[in-house]
Amino acid sequence: MKTFLALALAVTCGAACAQSPATNLMPDGSHDMYVGLGVVSAADYQGAVKRREQALPMIQLEWSNGIFLSGMTAGWHLSERPDVEFGPLLALDSGRDKEGDKPKAGGVKPITGFQTGRVARAGQGLLGMQDIDARLQLGMFANYYLTPSLRLANSVLFGSGRERTGATWNISVQQVATRLSPHHEVALSAGMNVVNRSYNTSYFGITTAEALASGHAVYAPGGGVRDVYVSAGWNWALSPKWMVASGARVTRLSGDARLSPLVERPVNVTVSSGLVYRY
């Protein structure tokens, strides 16, 4: 069974967490396709207390020429060395509105226990904040294999946020595949995201106008480490064609992002699972 790299999480964590699939050496002219449907449970936005469940399509496509599509990220493997991967990246940042991070696919069903209406500060969330439109980001990735299954992964993306000048650098150590049995594989990862001032201003800053509308204090963050995280993916092969792909990610906000008045809970957990078919 080919490594699937926790696709559900790759779809739901956004472009800032974009990861390239491992190079898959295939015969010239061939391709590998995974499509399916999953469910994710995640915070409404980075640092929110409220959570939501969302149905989403799951997709990963790879071609023998090195081009790949994984969730909301596309790229191109250009390296010919087995221990080095690099190439361009194209990713979609879905943006945010007053309800939280915008849905990436399917509908959104609130989990019971949500608060509604305007609440001063804690629990108020994004009420009164300006929307952030979806942005197409450009960048690149560069990965180096420390061992055949352990790689140091880097990706840089530029173009997010209200002014389209937000930049994110993701660096992580990934155990790309460990086969526990003929039908079960796990993938592990630990990393962090470093962002510039423009990104933090869009997602964690509060302007004077937003402060008047929301009741939050004015806040002007700088750049730096936005968060650190650990994640795990589990692939269960039901047959040569069908697979259950599941994942979990624990993220802790850091630096100026953590200090934002918008942050109600610095630690968020995302879990996902879906049924996938391989063509």
Disulfide bonds with the S-S distance in Angstrom:
none
